[in-house]
Amino acid sequence: MPDESSAYPHPSDFEVKRPTYHEDEDGFVTATISISPFSVEGESSTKAGARRAAIYEASKTYASYHPDYNEDNPFPEHFVDRQGTEWERLPPFERSTYGDYRFTDDLGEEDYVDIETMLMWDVRPDEIMDDETDE
């Protein structure tokens, strides 16, 4: 539930606002969502990805104002994306070293990436996987 005494809007407030988009020279798209006097930006390879990145930035900013707020992870813990790449969220003790998720690249090598980069690449789950370790 949003903190009614907060000057900073709740992240769900940014979800209902229409972003303005700007295509950058590098082909990426920047989405800006403003709730006066606050504004968040997100960058991605698509408009939809840029909007998702901006909403994630709103969540991170809100969490900086409200330490008790748990940021929503925009991705499931374990999933396969639309290109068939399998993604798995790393345990908390590994995230500061490697990033947020582990995946296998096109060359068959294991790699790591943070959520911001996944949003920039416009990674989207196609199939959510069940982990055997979950209860």
Sequence and secondary structure as in RCSB ss.txt:
>XXXX:A:sequence
MPDESSAYPHPSDFEVKRPTYHEDEDGFVTATISISPFSVEGESSTKAGARRAAIYEASKTYASYHPDYNEDNPF
PEHFVDRQGTEWERLPPFERSTYGDYRFTDDLGEEDYVDIETMLMWDVRPDEIMDDETDE
>XXXX:A:secstr
   TT SS  HHHHHTS  EEEE TTS EEEEEEETTEEEEEEESSHHHHHHHHHHHHHHHHHHH TT     SS
 SEEEETTS EEEE  HHHHHHH SEEEE TTS EEEE HHHHHHHT  EEEE   TT  
